Amino acid sequence: MTPDTIARLTRLRHALHQAPELSGQEEQTAARIADELRARGADTVLTGIGGHGVAGVFDSGQVGPTVAIRCELDGLPIQEQSDAEYVSRIPGKGHLCGHDGHMVMVLGVADYLRGNRPKKGRVVLIFQPAEETGQGAIAYRVDPQFAKIAPDYAFSLHNLPGLALGEVELCEGPANCASRGMRIVLTGKTSHASAPQDGVSPAAALASLMPQLAGLGQGGFLDADFALTTVTHANLGEPTFGVAPGEAELWVTLRTVADERMQSLIVEAEALVDKTATDHGLGCEISYEDVFEACVNEPEAVDILNQSCAKTGVSCTLTASPQKFSEDFGQFGKDAKAAMFWLGAGTAHPQLHNPDYDFPDELIPVGTAVFVASLRSLLW
C-alpha cells in the first residue's frame, strides 16, 4: 500500500468519522460506500441488503471459492469527547467502536483488487449494518440477495484496545461471547403513599432480584461454563412522593461463552424472576433485545489468518481465551469457514465505546495487508 493510498484512506476514515449513523439508520454511509466500491471497479455492487447493507463483488470469471471480507457500517449513541478536527458532527452520535476504520481497511482491499483481480473464484466485500444491536448479520444473511454472494470463507477483524498497537491475537473455537439483554417488567398496583398497604408495590421484588440475578453468573474463567449477569438499569414507579409504585423495570445483560450455556442461564433467570414475581403477587413480563449468538472461529480459517500475519510480518499470538464482548460476525460462520482476528489499538488506548475513543489510523495498512494475504492464499 503506497503512502498516497494510506493518506487517501485516512482522509476517508476521518470523513466517515464525522458523520456516524446508528444501527438501522446507515443510509448515507451505505450510499457513500457503494460509490467508493464502484469507483474501485467492483464488478457488482449490491445495496439494501438486510437494511442498508452493501456488497462489492470482484469476480475472476473462473471457477473457485467465494471469499468474503466483512466490516460494519454503524456508529453508537454516545456523545464524542475529542479535540480532533474530524470529531463527530452529529450530536449524541459517534464512531466510538472503530467501524469507520474497519470500513476503510476493507476499501483498502478494494484498492488492491482494482489492479489485481483474483485468478479464480471471487471476492465479496461485505459492509454490514446494525452490528451494535446484533440484528445486522442476521438480516444480511436472510436477505434474498445474500444467496447471490454466499461465501465459502469469511474473514473479519475488530480493533482491540489493551493489545499492543498493530499486533494480532487470534483464537480457534469460541472467539466472542454470546449475550442478550433481558428486560423484566413487574406489575402490581399503585396506591396513595399514605396507604401503601392498599397497593401492590414491586419495590421488594426489585430489590431482591438485583443481587439474585447477578449471583446467577459471576464471571470467572472463560470456558464452556462461563456465565456473567450484569444489572444495567432499574426503574421503580414514578418520580413523585404521593404515589406508592405499581410498576418496576429491570434490565440485565446475560453473557456466556457457549450458546448452550446461554440457554441454561435463560432458564435459570426466568425461573428466578417468575418465582419472585409470584411470591410478591406481581405480574411479570420478560422480553429480550440485543441478542448475540457466540462467535466461533473455524480452524482452517484461523490457520489462513495466522499464515497471513506471518507473510505480512505482523506479530500474531494464538490464544485459547475468547473476548467477553459480543460480535454478530458469527452468523456468517453458519454458511462459511469463518474467523475473526483482533488487531491491537494500543496498550493504553481508550476502551471501545468510551467517549474519547478514536480508531488509530496506523492500523489501516496493517489490517488491509492481512486481509489481502488471506485472499491471495485462497484465490491466487
C-alpha positions as CSV (number, residue, x, y, z in Angstrom):
1,M,0.0,0.0,0.0
2,T,1.5,3.3,-1.1
3,P,1.8,6.4,1.2
4,D,-0.7,8.2,-1.1
5,T,-3.2,5.3,-0.7
6,I,-2.8,5.3,3.0
7,A,-3.3,9.1,3.1
8,R,-6.4,8.9,1.0
9,L,-7.9,6.2,3.1
10,T,-7.1,8.1,6.2
11,R,-8.9,11.2,4.9
12,L,-11.9,9.0,4.1
13,R,-11.9,7.5,7.5
14,H,-12.0,11.0,9.0
15,A,-14.9,11.9,6.8
16,L,-16.8,8.8,7.9
17,H,-16.0,9.5,11.5
18,Q,-17.6,12.9,11.2
19,A,-20.9,11.5,10.0
20,P,-21.8,8.5,12.2
21,E,-25.2,6.8,11.8
22,L,-26.8,4.5,14.3
23,S,-27.8,0.9,13.7
24,G,-30.5,0.6,11.1
25,Q,-30.1,4.2,10.0
26,E,-26.9,3.9,7.9
27,E,-28.4,5.2,4.7
28,Q,-25.9,7.9,3.9
29,T,-22.9,5.8,5.0
30,A,-24.1,2.9,2.8
31,A,-24.6,5.2,-0.2
32,R,-21.0,6.5,0.1
33,I,-19.6,3.1,0.5
34,A,-21.4,1.9,-2.6
35,D,-20.0,4.9,-4.6
36,E,-16.5,4.1,-3.3
37,L,-16.8,0.4,-4.4
38,R,-18.0,1.5,-7.9
39,A,-15.1,3.9,-8.2
40,R,-12.7,1.0,-7.4
41,G,-14.1,-1.1,-10.2
42,A,-16.2,-3.6,-8.4
43,D,-18.0,-5.9,-10.9
44,T,-21.2,-5.8,-9.0
45,V,-22.4,-3.6,-6.2
46,L,-25.4,-4.8,-4.2
47,T,-27.3,-2.4,-1.9
48,G,-30.1,-2.6,0.6
49,I,-29.0,-6.0,2.0
50,G,-30.6,-6.6,5.3
51,G,-31.5,-3.0,5.7
52,H,-28.7,-0.7,4.5
53,G,-26.1,-3.4,3.8
54,V,-23.7,-3.2,0.9
55,A,-21.6,-5.8,-1.0
56,G,-18.9,-5.2,-3.6
57,V,-18.1,-8.2,-5.8
58,F,-14.7,-8.7,-7.6
59,D,-15.1,-11.7,-9.8
60,S,-12.3,-13.6,-11.6
61,G,-14.7,-15.2,-14.0
62,Q,-13.1,-18.6,-13.2
63,V,-14.3,-21.4,-11.0
64,G,-13.2,-21.1,-7.4
65,P,-14.3,-20.3,-3.9
66,T,-16.1,-17.1,-2.8
67,V,-14.2,-15.4,-0.1
68,A,-15.8,-12.6,2.0
69,I,-14.2,-9.8,3.9
70,R,-16.7,-8.2,6.3
71,C,-16.9,-4.9,8.2
72,E,-19.6,-2.9,9.9
73,L,-21.4,0.4,9.0
74,D,-22.9,1.6,12.3
75,G,-21.9,4.1,15.0
76,L,-23.0,4.5,18.6
77,P,-25.5,6.7,20.5
78,I,-22.6,8.2,22.5
79,Q,-21.5,11.9,22.6
80,E,-17.9,12.0,21.4
81,Q,-15.3,13.9,23.5
82,S,-12.4,14.8,21.3
83,D,-10.3,17.7,20.1
84,A,-9.7,16.1,16.7
85,E,-10.5,18.3,13.7
86,Y,-12.7,15.4,12.4
87,V,-14.8,15.0,15.6
88,S,-18.3,13.8,15.0
89,R,-20.6,16.5,13.7
90,I,-23.8,14.6,14.8
91,P,-24.8,15.4,18.4
92,G,-25.0,12.4,20.6
93,K,-23.6,10.0,18.0
94,G,-20.0,8.8,17.4
95,H,-17.9,6.2,15.7
96,L,-16.6,5.1,19.1
97,C,-16.0,1.4,18.3
98,G,-13.8,1.8,15.2
99,H,-16.2,0.8,12.5
100,D,-15.1,3.8,10.5
101,G,-11.6,2.3,10.5
102,H,-12.8,-1.2,9.7
103,M,-14.7,0.2,6.6
104,V,-11.6,1.9,5.2
105,M,-9.5,-1.2,5.6
106,V,-11.9,-3.2,3.6
107,L,-12.0,-0.4,1.0
108,G,-8.2,-0.7,1.1
109,V,-8.7,-4.3,-0.1
110,A,-10.8,-3.0,-2.9
111,D,-8.0,-0.7,-3.8
112,Y,-5.7,-3.7,-4.2
113,L,-8.3,-5.7,-6.2
114,R,-8.8,-2.8,-8.6
115,G,-5.4,-3.6,-10.1
116,N,-5.0,-7.3,-9.0
117,R,-8.0,-9.4,-9.9
118,P,-8.2,-12.9,-8.3
119,K,-7.1,-15.7,-10.6
120,K,-10.0,-17.9,-9.6
121,G,-13.3,-17.5,-7.6
122,R,-14.4,-14.1,-6.4
123,V,-14.1,-11.7,-3.5
124,V,-17.1,-10.3,-1.8
125,L,-16.6,-7.2,0.4
126,I,-19.4,-7.1,2.9
127,F,-20.4,-3.8,4.6
128,Q,-22.9,-4.9,7.3
129,P,-25.5,-2.7,9.1
130,A,-26.6,-2.9,12.7
131,E,-23.8,-4.8,14.3
132,E,-24.2,-3.0,17.6
133,T,-27.7,-4.4,18.1
134,G,-26.9,-7.9,17.0
135,Q,-29.5,-7.7,14.2
136,G,-27.4,-6.8,11.2
137,A,-25.7,-10.0,10.4
138,I,-28.9,-12.0,10.8
139,A,-30.8,-9.6,8.5
140,Y,-28.0,-9.6,6.0
141,R,-27.9,-13.5,5.8
142,V,-31.7,-13.9,5.4
143,D,-31.9,-11.2,2.7
144,P,-32.7,-12.9,-0.7
145,Q,-29.7,-11.0,-2.2
146,F,-27.3,-12.9,0.1
147,A,-27.8,-16.1,-1.9
148,K,-26.0,-14.4,-4.8
149,I,-22.9,-13.8,-2.7
150,A,-22.9,-16.5,-0.1
151,P,-19.2,-17.1,0.8
152,D,-17.3,-20.3,1.3
153,Y,-14.8,-18.4,3.5
154,A,-15.4,-15.3,5.6
155,F,-12.9,-13.1,7.5
156,S,-13.3,-10.1,9.7
157,L,-11.4,-8.2,12.4
158,H,-12.0,-5.9,15.3
159,N,-9.6,-3.5,16.7
160,L,-8.7,-4.2,20.4
161,P,-7.6,-1.6,22.9
162,G,-5.3,-3.1,25.5
163,L,-3.3,-5.1,22.9
164,A,-0.1,-3.6,21.5
165,L,-0.6,-1.4,18.5
166,G,-0.6,-3.4,15.3
167,E,-0.2,-6.8,16.9
168,V,-2.8,-9.5,16.3
169,E,-4.5,-12.0,18.6
170,L,-6.3,-15.0,17.1
171,C,-8.4,-17.7,18.8
172,E,-9.5,-21.1,17.5
173,G,-13.0,-22.1,18.5
174,P,-15.1,-19.7,20.7
175,A,-13.9,-16.2,19.9
176,N,-16.6,-13.8,21.2
177,C,-19.3,-14.4,23.9
178,A,-22.9,-14.9,23.4
179,S,-25.0,-12.2,25.1
180,R,-28.5,-10.8,25.3
181,G,-30.4,-8.1,27.1
182,M,-33.1,-9.3,29.4
183,R,-35.9,-6.8,30.1
184,I,-38.1,-7.5,33.1
185,V,-41.3,-5.6,33.8
186,L,-43.0,-6.2,37.2
187,T,-46.6,-5.0,37.6
188,G,-48.5,-4.5,40.8
189,K,-51.0,-1.8,41.8
190,T,-50.4,1.8,42.8
191,S,-51.7,3.4,45.9
192,H,-51.6,6.6,47.8
193,A,-48.2,7.0,49.6
194,S,-50.1,7.3,52.9
195,A,-51.7,3.9,52.4
196,P,-49.1,1.6,50.7
197,Q,-50.9,-1.4,52.1
198,D,-53.7,-0.8,49.7
199,G,-51.5,-1.3,46.7
200,V,-49.1,-3.9,45.5
201,S,-45.6,-2.5,45.3
202,P,-42.8,-4.2,43.3
203,A,-40.1,-2.5,45.4
204,A,-39.2,-5.5,47.5
205,A,-39.2,-7.8,44.5
206,L,-37.0,-5.4,42.5
207,A,-34.5,-5.1,45.5
208,S,-34.5,-8.9,45.8
209,L,-33.9,-9.7,42.1
210,M,-31.0,-7.4,41.5
211,P,-28.5,-9.3,43.7
212,Q,-30.0,-12.7,43.0
213,L,-29.8,-12.3,39.2
214,A,-26.3,-11.0,39.5
215,G,-25.5,-14.1,41.5
216,L,-26.5,-16.4,38.7
217,G,-23.4,-15.6,36.7
218,Q,-20.4,-14.1,38.3
219,G,-17.9,-14.5,35.5
220,G,-14.6,-16.3,36.1
221,F,-12.6,-18.4,33.7
222,L,-13.8,-18.1,30.1
223,D,-14.7,-21.8,29.5
224,A,-17.9,-23.5,28.4
225,D,-19.4,-23.0,31.9
226,F,-18.7,-19.2,32.0
227,A,-21.7,-17.0,32.8
228,L,-21.9,-13.4,33.7
229,T,-25.1,-11.5,34.6
230,T,-24.8,-7.7,34.8
231,V,-27.6,-5.4,36.1
232,T,-27.6,-2.4,33.7
233,H,-30.7,-0.5,34.5
234,A,-33.5,-0.4,37.1
235,N,-36.6,1.8,37.5
236,L,-39.3,1.9,40.1
237,G,-42.6,3.8,39.9
238,E,-42.8,7.5,39.0
239,P,-40.7,10.3,40.4
240,T,-43.3,11.5,42.9
241,F,-43.8,11.5,46.7
242,G,-47.5,10.9,46.6
243,V,-47.8,7.5,44.9
244,A,-46.6,4.1,46.1
245,P,-45.2,2.4,43.0
246,G,-47.2,-0.1,40.9
247,E,-44.6,-1.0,38.3
248,A,-40.8,-1.7,38.1
249,E,-38.5,-2.4,35.3
250,L,-35.1,-4.2,35.4
251,W,-32.6,-4.7,32.6
252,V,-29.9,-7.4,32.9
253,T,-27.3,-8.5,30.4
254,L,-26.7,-12.2,30.2
255,R,-23.3,-13.3,28.8
256,T,-21.8,-16.8,28.2
257,V,-19.0,-18.3,26.1
258,A,-21.2,-21.1,24.7
259,D,-24.7,-20.8,23.2
260,E,-25.7,-24.0,25.2
261,R,-24.8,-22.3,28.5
262,M,-26.8,-19.2,27.4
263,Q,-29.9,-21.4,27.1
264,S,-29.5,-22.8,30.6
265,L,-28.8,-19.4,32.0
266,I,-32.0,-18.1,30.4
267,V,-34.0,-20.9,32.1
268,E,-32.4,-20.2,35.5
269,A,-33.0,-16.4,35.2
270,E,-36.6,-16.8,34.0
271,A,-37.4,-19.2,36.8
272,L,-36.0,-16.9,39.4
273,V,-38.0,-13.9,38.0
274,D,-41.2,-15.9,37.8
275,K,-40.9,-17.2,41.3
276,T,-40.1,-13.8,42.8
277,A,-43.0,-12.2,41.0
278,T,-45.4,-14.9,42.2
279,D,-44.1,-14.7,45.8
280,H,-44.8,-10.9,45.8
281,G,-48.2,-11.1,44.0
282,L,-46.9,-9.3,40.9
283,G,-47.5,-9.7,37.2
284,C,-44.4,-10.2,35.1
285,E,-43.3,-9.8,31.5
286,I,-39.9,-10.8,30.1
287,S,-38.5,-9.8,26.7
288,Y,-35.1,-9.9,25.0
289,E,-33.1,-7.4,23.0
290,D,-29.6,-7.1,21.5
291,V,-29.3,-10.9,21.1
292,F,-25.9,-12.1,20.0
293,E,-25.0,-15.8,19.5
294,A,-21.5,-16.9,20.2
295,C,-18.9,-16.2,17.5
296,V,-16.8,-19.3,16.8
297,N,-13.7,-19.3,14.7
298,E,-13.3,-22.3,12.3
299,P,-9.8,-24.0,12.5
300,E,-8.9,-23.8,8.8
301,A,-9.9,-20.1,8.6
302,V,-7.8,-19.4,11.7
303,D,-4.8,-21.1,10.1
304,I,-5.2,-18.9,7.0
305,L,-5.2,-15.8,9.1
306,N,-2.2,-16.9,11.1
307,Q,-0.2,-17.7,8.0
308,S,-1.3,-14.3,6.5
309,C,0.1,-12.5,9.5
310,A,3.4,-14.3,9.1
311,K,3.6,-13.4,5.4
312,T,3.0,-9.7,6.1
313,G,5.3,-9.5,9.1
314,V,2.5,-8.9,11.6
315,S,3.1,-10.3,15.1
316,C,0.3,-12.8,15.8
317,T,-0.4,-14.6,19.1
318,L,-2.7,-17.7,19.2
319,T,-4.8,-17.6,22.4
320,A,-7.3,-20.0,23.9
321,S,-9.3,-17.2,25.5
322,P,-12.2,-15.6,23.8
323,Q,-13.3,-12.0,24.2
324,K,-16.0,-11.1,26.6
325,F,-17.6,-8.6,24.2
326,S,-20.1,-9.9,21.6
327,E,-20.0,-9.9,17.8
328,D,-22.6,-10.9,15.3
329,F,-20.0,-11.9,12.7
330,G,-20.5,-15.5,14.0
331,Q,-23.7,-15.5,11.9
332,F,-21.5,-15.8,8.7
333,G,-19.9,-18.9,10.1
334,K,-23.2,-20.7,9.7
335,D,-22.6,-20.8,6.0
336,A,-18.8,-20.4,5.6
337,K,-15.5,-21.3,7.2
338,A,-15.1,-18.1,9.1
339,A,-12.7,-16.4,11.5
340,M,-12.2,-13.0,13.1
341,F,-8.9,-11.6,14.4
342,W,-8.2,-8.9,16.9
343,L,-5.9,-6.1,15.9
344,G,-4.2,-4.2,18.7
345,A,-5.2,-0.5,19.1
346,G,-2.5,0.1,21.8
347,T,-2.0,-0.9,25.4
348,A,-3.1,2.5,26.8
349,H,-5.7,3.3,24.2
350,P,-9.2,4.3,25.4
351,Q,-11.6,1.4,25.5
352,L,-14.2,0.7,22.9
353,H,-17.4,2.7,23.5
354,N,-15.6,5.2,25.6
355,P,-16.5,8.8,24.7
356,D,-12.8,9.6,24.0
357,Y,-12.1,6.5,21.8
358,D,-10.8,7.0,18.3
359,F,-9.6,4.4,15.8
360,P,-5.8,4.5,15.3
361,D,-5.1,5.4,11.7
362,E,-1.8,3.5,11.9
363,L,-3.8,0.3,11.7
364,I,-5.2,0.9,8.2
365,P,-2.3,-0.7,6.2
366,V,-1.9,-3.5,8.8
367,G,-5.5,-4.8,8.7
368,T,-5.6,-4.4,4.9
369,A,-2.4,-6.3,4.4
370,V,-3.6,-9.3,6.5
371,F,-6.9,-9.4,4.5
372,V,-5.1,-9.2,1.2
373,A,-2.7,-12.0,2.1
374,S,-5.7,-14.2,3.2
375,L,-7.4,-13.6,-0.2
376,R,-4.2,-14.4,-2.1
377,S,-3.8,-17.7,-0.2
378,L,-7.2,-18.9,-1.5
379,L,-7.7,-17.2,-4.9
380,W,-4.2,-16.8,-6.5
